Amino acid sequence: MTVREVFKFIVIFQKPKKYSINLWGHQTSLTLEPDFWQELQQLAKQKKTSVKKLVEHVDEGRTQCSYPPNLSSCLRVWILKEKNP
């Protein structure tokens, strides 16, 4: 990556934001970069479902692990895998 490309990335990078969501009847928050939140919304639209249902789907798989990873981290990886199968 050139210095110019790195600079462009730094300029467009948006720091993570907290997003409030109700999962399984409990209010919780996710910390995601706005780009990931937009991708999550887009995936929900493509799959004709809600963001809540997608996040619950990822959360259900995550909680099956003996040492469940952070939900926001799982969502980032899931989004990348969905976008680049």
Order of alpha helices (4+ residues) and beta strands (2+ residues): alpha-beta-beta-alpha-alpha-alpha
